Amino acid sequence: MRELTLIVAEDNLLVREGVLRLVAGIEGVRVAASCSHYDELLAAVDNYAPDVVITDIRMPPGHRDEGIRAANRFRTSHPDLGVLVLSQFLDAAYVLALLEEGTRGRGYLLKDHVDEVDRFAGAIRTVAAGGSFIDDDVVDVLVRSRTRTVDSPLASLSARELEVLTEMATGATNSAIAESLFVSAHSVEKHASAIFAKLGLAEDVEVNRRVKAVVMFLAGRTPEPEPAGGPGGS
């Protein structure tokens, strides 16, 4: 297994040291640099060309959404770089902001779960390989607490399609959804295709439509219409 090079960006010293200690216990990874400021993160990525950045959402100078902005900036400057955002926020808006330019190589993990080393290591390796990762608890809590209204932009989905999308939001596979809803796997695939079409998610190798549909469901919104031929970038 090829060793992965990481950069850790976190302005809280105690949290940063804790993350570094946990990463040190993960086989096959090494930390090239750690930083506490947005500008330091950008410079470190340029200097070390890491495989993965692990970053907080908020850090100096603005303490707002620097980690998300960095992740989106790297889409252009370092397109093969994986980014795992660590957050204390159970807020789908942050997840949507992270994934709005594509899901490839992007992950969102709650800080409460960083000490679950297998989950943490799995998230790191997933984004390094170009996959996408959303913390199970983010999905679960938001699905349970979200209130649908009659004017929801998801109202175009049928009752069965909403059931399928809700199951998707728990992380269930198509076969698991089929078993839960007592339908065939083929039926689930047809419903999933209908969901993607109604939400305007065109087929694109850079966008995991399943993940993006779930995030839109959790955020209670649908995407802006995409131009013909699919999205212009990842």
NUSENU-855378 format. One record per residue (C-alpha): residue number from 0; residue in three letters; x, y, z. Coordinates in Angstrom, 3 decimals. Layout:
% residues N
<atom pos="NUM" code="ala" x="X" y="Y" z="Z"/>
...
% end
This chain:
% residues 234
<atom pos="0" code="met" x="0.000" y="0.000" z="0.000"/>
<atom pos="1" code="arg" x="1.400" y="3.374" z="-1.034"/>
<atom pos="2" code="glu" x="2.042" y="5.770" z="1.834"/>
<atom pos="3" code="leu" x="-0.330" y="8.744" z="1.853"/>
<atom pos="4" code="thr" x="0.962" y="12.233" z="2.612"/>
<atom pos="5" code="leu" x="-1.329" y="14.464" z="4.675"/>
<atom pos="6" code="ile" x="-1.610" y="18.078" z="5.742"/>
<atom pos="7" code="val" x="-3.635" y="18.928" z="8.848"/>
<atom pos="8" code="ala" x="-5.236" y="22.382" z="9.147"/>
<atom pos="9" code="glu" x="-6.823" y="23.249" z="12.515"/>
<atom pos="10" code="asp" x="-6.474" y="26.480" z="14.478"/>
<atom pos="11" code="asn" x="-7.261" y="24.987" z="17.900"/>
<atom pos="12" code="leu" x="-3.947" y="23.752" z="19.271"/>
<atom pos="13" code="leu" x="-5.395" y="20.975" z="21.424"/>
<atom pos="14" code="val" x="-7.614" y="19.657" z="18.625"/>
<atom pos="15" code="arg" x="-4.748" y="19.867" z="16.145"/>
<atom pos="16" code="glu" x="-2.412" y="17.934" z="18.415"/>
<atom pos="17" code="gly" x="-5.110" y="15.355" z="19.039"/>
<atom pos="18" code="val" x="-5.686" y="14.852" z="15.308"/>
<atom pos="19" code="leu" x="-1.952" y="14.568" z="14.692"/>
<atom pos="20" code="arg" x="-1.623" y="11.927" z="17.402"/>
<atom pos="21" code="leu" x="-4.504" y="9.912" z="15.955"/>
<atom pos="22" code="val" x="-3.120" y="10.152" z="12.422"/>
<atom pos="23" code="ala" x="0.240" y="8.934" z="13.708"/>
<atom pos="24" code="gly" x="-1.480" y="5.695" z="14.696"/>
<atom pos="25" code="ile" x="-2.879" y="5.030" z="11.220"/>
<atom pos="26" code="glu" x="-0.764" y="2.704" z="9.138"/>
<atom pos="27" code="gly" x="0.346" y="3.939" z="5.729"/>
<atom pos="28" code="val" x="-0.048" y="7.679" z="6.277"/>
<atom pos="29" code="arg" x="2.305" y="10.462" z="7.323"/>
<atom pos="30" code="val" x="1.817" y="14.147" z="8.055"/>
<atom pos="31" code="ala" x="3.962" y="16.478" z="5.955"/>
<atom pos="32" code="ala" x="2.819" y="19.669" z="7.697"/>
<atom pos="33" code="ser" x="0.245" y="21.114" z="10.063"/>
<atom pos="34" code="cys" x="-1.105" y="24.645" z="10.049"/>
<atom pos="35" code="ser" x="-3.611" y="26.914" z="11.764"/>
<atom pos="36" code="his" x="-4.434" y="29.548" z="9.130"/>
<atom pos="37" code="tyr" x="-6.090" y="29.556" z="5.715"/>
<atom pos="38" code="asp" x="-3.087" y="31.142" z="4.001"/>
<atom pos="39" code="glu" x="-0.734" y="28.655" z="5.665"/>
<atom pos="40" code="leu" x="-2.878" y="25.811" z="4.333"/>
<atom pos="41" code="leu" x="-2.724" y="27.102" z="0.761"/>
<atom pos="42" code="ala" x="1.060" y="27.515" z="0.992"/>
<atom pos="43" code="ala" x="1.555" y="24.065" z="2.533"/>
<atom pos="44" code="val" x="-0.420" y="22.372" z="-0.243"/>
<atom pos="45" code="asp" x="1.713" y="24.157" z="-2.850"/>
<atom pos="46" code="asn" x="4.917" y="23.204" z="-1.030"/>
<atom pos="47" code="tyr" x="4.220" y="19.563" z="-0.163"/>
<atom pos="48" code="ala" x="1.721" y="18.374" z="-2.819"/>
<atom pos="49" code="pro" x="-0.070" y="16.063" z="-0.343"/>
<atom pos="50" code="asp" x="-2.536" y="13.306" z="-1.141"/>
<atom pos="51" code="val" x="-5.066" y="14.501" z="1.438"/>
<atom pos="52" code="val" x="-5.837" y="17.657" z="3.403"/>
<atom pos="53" code="ile" x="-7.630" y="17.267" z="6.736"/>
<atom pos="54" code="thr" x="-9.141" y="20.636" z="7.609"/>
<atom pos="55" code="asp" x="-11.473" y="22.336" z="10.038"/>
<atom pos="56" code="ile" x="-14.333" y="24.376" z="8.557"/>
<atom pos="57" code="arg" x="-13.523" y="27.581" z="10.419"/>
<atom pos="58" code="met" x="-10.044" y="29.023" z="10.896"/>
<atom pos="59" code="pro" x="-8.257" y="32.379" z="10.677"/>
<atom pos="60" code="pro" x="-8.460" y="34.906" z="9.241"/>
<atom pos="61" code="gly" x="-12.257" y="35.015" z="9.212"/>
<atom pos="62" code="his" x="-13.323" y="32.000" z="11.280"/>
<atom pos="63" code="arg" x="-16.220" y="31.406" z="8.870"/>
<atom pos="64" code="asp" x="-15.897" y="28.779" z="6.115"/>
<atom pos="65" code="glu" x="-12.196" y="28.819" z="5.236"/>
<atom pos="66" code="gly" x="-11.937" y="25.021" z="5.092"/>
<atom pos="67" code="ile" x="-14.821" y="24.782" z="2.614"/>
<atom pos="68" code="arg" x="-13.380" y="27.615" z="0.492"/>
<atom pos="69" code="ala" x="-9.988" y="25.932" z="0.444"/>
<atom pos="70" code="ala" x="-11.548" y="22.615" z="-0.599"/>
<atom pos="71" code="asn" x="-13.356" y="24.289" z="-3.490"/>
<atom pos="72" code="arg" x="-10.257" y="26.252" z="-4.498"/>
<atom pos="73" code="phe" x="-8.237" y="23.040" z="-4.690"/>
<atom pos="74" code="arg" x="-10.670" y="21.740" z="-7.332"/>
<atom pos="75" code="thr" x="-8.818" y="23.956" z="-9.794"/>
<atom pos="76" code="ser" x="-5.351" y="24.322" z="-8.291"/>
<atom pos="77" code="his" x="-4.876" y="20.678" z="-7.173"/>
<atom pos="78" code="pro" x="-7.626" y="18.590" z="-8.826"/>
<atom pos="79" code="asp" x="-6.331" y="15.218" z="-7.558"/>
<atom pos="80" code="leu" x="-6.107" y="16.319" z="-3.918"/>
<atom pos="81" code="gly" x="-8.509" y="14.675" z="-1.452"/>
<atom pos="82" code="val" x="-10.017" y="16.885" z="1.253"/>
<atom pos="83" code="leu" x="-11.569" y="15.629" z="4.482"/>
<atom pos="84" code="val" x="-13.418" y="18.345" z="6.410"/>
<atom pos="85" code="leu" x="-13.696" y="17.859" z="10.174"/>
<atom pos="86" code="ser" x="-16.693" y="19.596" z="11.693"/>
<atom pos="87" code="gln" x="-18.699" y="19.914" z="14.883"/>
<atom pos="88" code="phe" x="-21.722" y="21.043" z="12.871"/>
<atom pos="89" code="leu" x="-24.671" y="18.793" z="11.988"/>
<atom pos="90" code="asp" x="-25.642" y="21.158" z="9.187"/>
<atom pos="91" code="ala" x="-26.434" y="19.970" z="5.677"/>
<atom pos="92" code="ala" x="-25.684" y="23.440" z="4.305"/>
<atom pos="93" code="tyr" x="-21.971" y="22.935" z="5.022"/>
<atom pos="94" code="val" x="-22.031" y="19.519" z="3.353"/>
<atom pos="95" code="leu" x="-23.799" y="20.941" z="0.317"/>
<atom pos="96" code="ala" x="-21.275" y="23.797" z="0.089"/>
<atom pos="97" code="leu" x="-18.440" y="21.260" z="0.179"/>
<atom pos="98" code="leu" x="-19.959" y="19.103" z="-2.561"/>
<atom pos="99" code="glu" x="-21.581" y="21.719" z="-4.794"/>
<atom pos="100" code="glu" x="-18.655" y="21.651" z="-7.245"/>
<atom pos="101" code="gly" x="-18.449" y="17.854" z="-7.222"/>
<atom pos="102" code="thr" x="-18.171" y="14.996" z="-4.772"/>
<atom pos="103" code="arg" x="-14.947" y="13.454" z="-6.050"/>
<atom pos="104" code="gly" x="-12.311" y="13.292" z="-3.325"/>
<atom pos="105" code="arg" x="-14.373" y="15.125" z="-0.698"/>
<atom pos="106" code="gly" x="-15.393" y="14.004" z="2.789"/>
<atom pos="107" code="tyr" x="-17.209" y="15.377" z="5.841"/>
<atom pos="108" code="leu" x="-16.558" y="13.799" z="9.252"/>
<atom pos="109" code="leu" x="-17.795" y="14.936" z="12.658"/>
<atom pos="110" code="lys" x="-15.045" y="15.750" z="15.140"/>
<atom pos="111" code="asp" x="-16.804" y="13.539" z="17.666"/>
<atom pos="112" code="his" x="-15.875" y="10.551" z="15.492"/>
<atom pos="113" code="val" x="-12.234" y="11.353" z="14.827"/>
<atom pos="114" code="asp" x="-11.216" y="9.112" z="17.712"/>
<atom pos="115" code="glu" x="-12.950" y="6.175" z="16.001"/>
<atom pos="116" code="val" x="-9.747" y="5.318" z="14.199"/>
<atom pos="117" code="asp" x="-11.196" y="2.852" z="11.703"/>
<atom pos="118" code="arg" x="-13.831" y="5.361" z="10.570"/>
<atom pos="119" code="phe" x="-11.259" y="8.167" z="10.454"/>
<atom pos="120" code="ala" x="-8.783" y="6.062" z="8.493"/>
<atom pos="121" code="gly" x="-11.520" y="4.895" z="6.131"/>
<atom pos="122" code="ala" x="-12.573" y="8.470" z="5.413"/>
<atom pos="123" code="ile" x="-8.955" y="9.481" z="4.690"/>
<atom pos="124" code="arg" x="-8.405" y="6.583" z="2.304"/>
<atom pos="125" code="thr" x="-11.772" y="7.121" z="0.609"/>
<atom pos="126" code="val" x="-11.074" y="10.743" z="-0.332"/>
<atom pos="127" code="ala" x="-7.476" y="9.911" z="-1.265"/>
<atom pos="128" code="ala" x="-8.841" y="7.394" z="-3.784"/>
<atom pos="129" code="gly" x="-11.240" y="9.966" z="-5.244"/>
<atom pos="130" code="gly" x="-14.345" y="8.759" z="-3.417"/>
<atom pos="131" code="ser" x="-16.771" y="10.729" z="-1.270"/>
<atom pos="132" code="phe" x="-17.592" y="10.333" z="2.423"/>
<atom pos="133" code="ile" x="-20.388" y="11.766" z="4.582"/>
<atom pos="134" code="asp" x="-20.508" y="10.980" z="8.285"/>
<atom pos="135" code="asp" x="-23.344" y="8.532" z="9.012"/>
<atom pos="136" code="asp" x="-24.555" y="10.595" z="11.964"/>
<atom pos="137" code="val" x="-24.884" y="13.729" z="9.827"/>
<atom pos="138" code="val" x="-27.193" y="11.793" z="7.545"/>
<atom pos="139" code="asp" x="-29.098" y="10.087" z="10.347"/>
<atom pos="140" code="val" x="-29.766" y="13.130" z="12.545"/>
<atom pos="141" code="leu" x="-30.826" y="15.343" z="9.663"/>
<atom pos="142" code="val" x="-33.137" y="12.729" z="8.193"/>
<atom pos="143" code="arg" x="-34.829" y="12.252" z="11.569"/>
<atom pos="144" code="ser" x="-35.193" y="15.952" z="12.351"/>
<atom pos="145" code="arg" x="-35.992" y="17.368" z="8.935"/>
<atom pos="146" code="thr" x="-39.566" y="18.554" z="8.434"/>
<atom pos="147" code="arg" x="-41.001" y="18.458" z="4.936"/>
<atom pos="148" code="thr" x="-43.463" y="21.137" z="3.851"/>
<atom pos="149" code="val" x="-45.996" y="21.118" z="1.046"/>
<atom pos="150" code="asp" x="-43.971" y="23.648" z="-0.917"/>
<atom pos="151" code="ser" x="-40.744" y="21.645" z="-0.674"/>
<atom pos="152" code="pro" x="-38.714" y="21.704" z="-3.921"/>
<atom pos="153" code="leu" x="-38.621" y="17.922" z="-3.605"/>
<atom pos="154" code="ala" x="-42.403" y="17.753" z="-3.977"/>
<atom pos="155" code="ser" x="-42.030" y="16.425" z="-7.523"/>
<atom pos="156" code="leu" x="-40.889" y="13.083" z="-6.103"/>
<atom pos="157" code="ser" x="-43.492" y="10.388" z="-5.603"/>
<atom pos="158" code="ala" x="-44.124" y="8.834" z="-2.198"/>
<atom pos="159" code="arg" x="-42.143" y="5.744" z="-3.175"/>
<atom pos="160" code="glu" x="-39.261" y="7.853" z="-4.544"/>
<atom pos="161" code="leu" x="-39.119" y="9.760" z="-1.256"/>
<atom pos="162" code="glu" x="-38.975" y="6.447" z="0.589"/>
<atom pos="163" code="val" x="-36.081" y="5.331" z="-1.604"/>
<atom pos="164" code="leu" x="-34.266" y="8.653" z="-1.141"/>
<atom pos="165" code="thr" x="-34.780" y="8.497" z="2.620"/>
<atom pos="166" code="glu" x="-33.251" y="5.018" z="2.643"/>
<atom pos="167" code="met" x="-30.347" y="6.318" z="0.534"/>
<atom pos="168" code="ala" x="-29.794" y="9.017" z="3.158"/>
<atom pos="169" code="thr" x="-29.145" y="6.368" z="5.797"/>
<atom pos="170" code="gly" x="-26.341" y="4.969" z="3.642"/>
<atom pos="171" code="ala" x="-28.261" y="1.868" z="2.543"/>
<atom pos="172" code="thr" x="-27.218" y="0.075" z="-0.642"/>
<atom pos="173" code="asn" x="-29.726" y="-0.696" z="-3.383"/>
<atom pos="174" code="ser" x="-30.044" y="-4.290" z="-2.199"/>
<atom pos="175" code="ala" x="-30.629" y="-3.154" z="1.389"/>
<atom pos="176" code="ile" x="-33.240" y="-0.646" z="0.224"/>
<atom pos="177" code="ala" x="-34.972" y="-3.368" z="-1.776"/>
<atom pos="178" code="glu" x="-35.117" y="-5.603" z="1.283"/>
<atom pos="179" code="ser" x="-36.373" y="-2.800" z="3.527"/>
<atom pos="180" code="leu" x="-39.126" y="-1.716" z="1.127"/>
<atom pos="181" code="phe" x="-40.009" y="-5.248" z="-0.010"/>
<atom pos="182" code="val" x="-39.332" y="-4.517" z="-3.672"/>
<atom pos="183" code="ser" x="-36.837" y="-5.827" z="-6.205"/>
<atom pos="184" code="ala" x="-33.355" y="-4.374" z="-6.635"/>
<atom pos="185" code="his" x="-34.310" y="-3.549" z="-10.229"/>
<atom pos="186" code="ser" x="-37.246" y="-1.510" z="-8.946"/>
<atom pos="187" code="val" x="-34.931" y="0.434" z="-6.647"/>
<atom pos="188" code="glu" x="-32.619" y="1.176" z="-9.578"/>
<atom pos="189" code="lys" x="-35.574" y="2.508" z="-11.591"/>
<atom pos="190" code="his" x="-36.704" y="4.717" z="-8.708"/>
<atom pos="191" code="ala" x="-33.146" y="5.992" z="-8.225"/>
<atom pos="192" code="ser" x="-32.904" y="6.905" z="-11.915"/>
<atom pos="193" code="ala" x="-36.213" y="8.767" z="-11.659"/>
<atom pos="194" code="ile" x="-34.987" y="10.632" z="-8.576"/>
<atom pos="195" code="phe" x="-31.789" y="11.726" z="-10.322"/>
<atom pos="196" code="ala" x="-33.751" y="12.867" z="-13.378"/>
<atom pos="197" code="lys" x="-36.277" y="14.867" z="-11.338"/>
<atom pos="198" code="leu" x="-33.500" y="16.521" z="-9.309"/>
<atom pos="199" code="gly" x="-31.641" y="17.463" z="-12.482"/>
<atom pos="200" code="leu" x="-28.588" y="15.338" z="-11.746"/>
<atom pos="201" code="ala" x="-27.091" y="14.460" z="-15.113"/>
<atom pos="202" code="glu" x="-24.786" y="11.474" z="-15.516"/>
<atom pos="203" code="asp" x="-21.219" y="12.625" z="-14.899"/>
<atom pos="204" code="val" x="-18.129" y="10.703" z="-13.879"/>
<atom pos="205" code="glu" x="-17.051" y="13.503" z="-11.560"/>
<atom pos="206" code="val" x="-20.313" y="13.700" z="-9.617"/>
<atom pos="207" code="asn" x="-21.620" y="10.950" z="-7.387"/>
<atom pos="208" code="arg" x="-25.328" y="11.509" z="-8.043"/>
<atom pos="209" code="arg" x="-26.371" y="9.333" z="-5.122"/>
<atom pos="210" code="val" x="-24.410" y="11.394" z="-2.599"/>
<atom pos="211" code="lys" x="-25.498" y="14.701" z="-4.079"/>
<atom pos="212" code="ala" x="-29.168" y="13.676" z="-4.152"/>
<atom pos="213" code="val" x="-28.939" y="12.767" z="-0.448"/>
<atom pos="214" code="val" x="-27.314" y="16.097" z="0.421"/>
<atom pos="215" code="met" x="-29.987" y="17.988" z="-1.498"/>
<atom pos="216" code="phe" x="-32.645" y="15.989" z="0.320"/>
<atom pos="217" code="leu" x="-31.109" y="16.833" z="3.683"/>
<atom pos="218" code="ala" x="-30.754" y="20.502" z="2.775"/>
<atom pos="219" code="gly" x="-34.348" y="20.600" z="1.540"/>
<atom pos="220" code="arg" x="-33.468" y="22.017" z="-1.866"/>
<atom pos="221" code="thr" x="-32.765" y="20.980" z="-5.414"/>
<atom pos="222" code="pro" x="-29.831" y="22.057" z="-7.613"/>
<atom pos="223" code="glu" x="-29.837" y="24.845" z="-10.127"/>
<atom pos="224" code="pro" x="-30.558" y="23.518" z="-13.646"/>
<atom pos="225" code="glu" x="-27.420" y="22.204" z="-15.296"/>
<atom pos="226" code="pro" x="-26.494" y="23.119" z="-18.886"/>
<atom pos="227" code="ala" x="-26.909" y="20.560" z="-21.620"/>
<atom pos="228" code="gly" x="-24.225" y="17.900" z="-21.444"/>
<atom pos="229" code="gly" x="-23.983" y="17.931" z="-17.655"/>
<atom pos="230" code="pro" x="-22.067" y="20.119" z="-15.210"/>
<atom pos="231" code="gly" x="-19.190" y="22.183" z="-16.468"/>
<atom pos="232" code="gly" x="-16.712" y="20.975" z="-13.878"/>
<atom pos="233" code="ser" x="-16.145" y="18.790" z="-10.850"/>
% end
